[in-house]
């Protein structure tokens, strides 16, 4: 935080995006969000000191991992210092005074549109239009949209841009959560950590992954996430992203030290408190 002011947290998208909602839920209402157009700009904002933290979506309970951000984590100097899980509630939003029966075009990010297929199937007169950002679709709607136009975004976006929530909770599946990682230029306090994320590369030989995971199994350490990604410059070889539960100063840390001795490469992305689910 600069000069004792509020924590500056970079997000991808406009104010009112679900990343903004997640930042408020995780860090408090006084958090100052720093909107960025791309994930590259978001990572750079913290690395260059223009934001104190970055909040990055890493996986969705329905659509899986956001692979581009896993790849960025591997090559970024930033550290994971926290996480939060946000319940995603999609809202149909329109200009004040609009009614559902008059809406003919609805804009949003492609992922948000895909999460509301039942709504479009039940309202065939409504056309889905892709936009770069959920909250940006609401802002553009209020900047000059028609009464026949709408957007799909968070209730926070409707509040910020003084739009009207026509329908709330139009997502197909109520078990729709997005996990966000909180990134910083420096590691977080190890004393508070209950989860560790890492990326490692193994020799390309039979049984190497089995042996690597065995250092955790033999100690009863819980693994909650394993993700493989293609290794650049090495066709058909992979790097592995792993999330481990437990105190990194205890048996989980012992397992990590053993893995370091056998892995060709290993980088700890961060040790941090395990997040909890929050309502959007």
N, C-alpha and C positions, 0 to 999 in steps of 0.2 A: 504494500500500500504506500502510495506516495504522499508525503506531507500529512500523514494522519487521516487521509480521506478514506472513502469507502473502497472496498476491494474491487478492483477492475477486472472483470472476467470476460474474455473474448468468446463470442459464440459465432457459429456459422448461421447466417440468415439475419432477418430483421428483428427488432424488438417485438415481442409477442410470440416468437417462435417457441416451440416446445423446449429448445435449449434454454431460452430465457426463463421459462417456467421452472425447469430443472434447477437453474442457478438460484432462483429465489427459494425453492424448497430446500436446497442443500445448504445454502450460505446465508439466507436471510433477505428480507425485503430491501435492506439498505444497499444490497449489491449493485454496483454500477456495471451494466452489461456494455460490451464493446462490440457492436455488430461488425461482422466481416463477410465479404461476399463468397469466399472460398475457404476450404479447409487449409490450403497452403497459407493463406493470409492469417488464418487463425493461429496456426503453429508459429508463424513468424512473429506475430504480435508479442508473444511471451518471450521467445528467444531473443528478440531485439529490445525488450523492456518496455514496450508500449501497452502492455497489459500485465497484471499480476498473475493471472491464472487463465487457463483455457478450459472450456467444458466441451468435450468431444463425444458425440454418440459413437458407440462401438458395436452394439448389437441390439437387435429387436427380437422379442420373444416369438414373433410370427414370421419374420423375414430373415432371421439369422444375422450373421456377422456383417459388419460394414468393412469389407476387406481393404478398401483403400486406406482406411485409418489405421488398420493393423500394420500395413506397409509403412505408413508415415511414422508410426511409433518406433519401428526398428531403426530408422535412419535419423530420428530427431534427437537433439540433446536434452529434451524435456523429460521430466520424471512424473510418474503417476503418484499423486499424493492423496487421492480420494476417489470415491465413486458414489453414484446415486442411481436408483431405478425409478423411473417415472411412469405412472399409469397414463397411457395416451387416450384422451377422450376427444374425439373429433367432433366439431360443431359445424353445422350449416349456418353460415353467416351472410347477412345481406345488409343493404342500406336501411336505415330506420324507416318504418312504415311499409316495408316490403312484406309480401306474403308468399308462402310456399307455392301456392298455385300459379303465381306469376313468374317464378324463376325459371329461366330456360338455359342458362349457361353457368357452370360452376367451375371455378379455377382453384388449383392447388398444386402442391408438389406431387409428382407421380406416385411416390410411396403412399401419401395420404389418400390419393384417389383410389389406389389399389386396395386400401384398407376399408373402403366404403362401397364395395361392389354391390352389396345388397341394396343400398340406398338407390343407386342408379338403376338397378334391375326393377325396383318397385316404382321408379319415377322415370319411365322411358322418354318422357318429354324433355328431360334435363340432360344437357350435353356436358361431358367432362372435358375440361380444358387444362392442359398442363401449364404450370408456372414454376419458377425457380425456387420458390419458398412459400411456405404456408402463410406466415404473417405478411410477407410481401404481397401476396394475393389480396389480403384484406386491405392493406394500405392502398394498393392500386385501385381497388373497388371504391374506397372512400374518396380517392383523389379525382374520380370522374366516371365511376361506373354507373350503370343504369339500374332501374328498379327490377329489371329482368335478369340481372346478373347476381351471382353469389360467389362465395368462397368457402373452402373447408380449412379450418384452422382451430386453434385453441380459443377457449373463452377469454383468456388473457389478451389475445390479439383483438378480439371484439371490443374489450374494455378500453384498451389503449388507443384504438383508432375510432372509438365512438360509433361502432357498428352495432347491429342487432343480431343476437343469437336467435335464429329461427327454430332450429332443432339441435338438441344436445345429445351426445353419445350415439352418433350414427355409424360408428365403426362396426364392422362385421363381428368381431370377436372381443368380448369384454376383457379377456386375458391378454391385453395388448400393452406390453411394457417395453420401454427403451432404456438400456443401460448406458450411462454417461460416465466418462472418466474425467477427473479433474487433474489437470497438468500444471506443473510449475517448473521454474528454471532450476530449483534446488530440491533435493530429496526431502520428504516429510519426516517427522520424528519417528524413529524406529520403535519407541516405547509404545506407541498407540497402534502399531500395525498388527492386523490379524489376517492379512492376505498379501500375497506377493505375486506379481506378474513378471514373466521373463520371456525371452526369445532365445532359442539355442539352435545350433546346427550340429549334426552328428556325422561321423564317417559313414559313407554309403556302403554298408555291408549288412548281411543278414543278421537280424537280432539286435541291432544297435538301439532301436527305439524301445524294444522290450526291456533291454538292460537299463536304459535311461529312466524309464518309468518305474522300474523295480526298486530304485533307491528310495522312492517314496512309499511304495507298497510295503516294503520290508519294515518300515517304521510306522505304518498305519497313518500316513499323512494323506489327507483328503485332497484330491485333485478335482477342481470344479469346472475347468475349461481347458480343452486342448484343440488347437487349430493349426493346420499346416498351410504354408504358403510357398509358392514356387520360389526357388533360390535363383536370383538373377545371375546370369553368366554360367549357370550349371544346370543344363537341361535335365529334367526328371529327378532333380534333387530338391530338397525342401528345408525350409526353416520351420521351427515349431514354436508356437506361442502357448504358454502354459500358465494357468492360474492355480496357485496353491494356497490352501487355507491353513492357518496356524501361526504361532508366534515365530517370526524369523530368527529369534534368538534361541529357540529351542530345537526340537527334533526336525522341524521343517527346515531350519537353517543348516542343520547337519546334513540333511539330504541334498540341499543346494550345493554345499561344499563338495560332496561326493560327485554330484553331476558335473560340477566345474572341471573336475579332474579328467572326466571321460569325454566331455563335449569338445568338438572342434572349435566352437565359438559359443559364448554364453554372455548375455547381457541382462542384468536385472533392470526391468523397466520401472519398478517401484514397489515399495512395501507400504501398505496403507490400511486404514480401517475398512472392513467389509461394509458395503452399503446396504441400505434397507429400501424397500419399495415405498413409493410415495404416490399419492393420488394427484392426477393432473387436473 
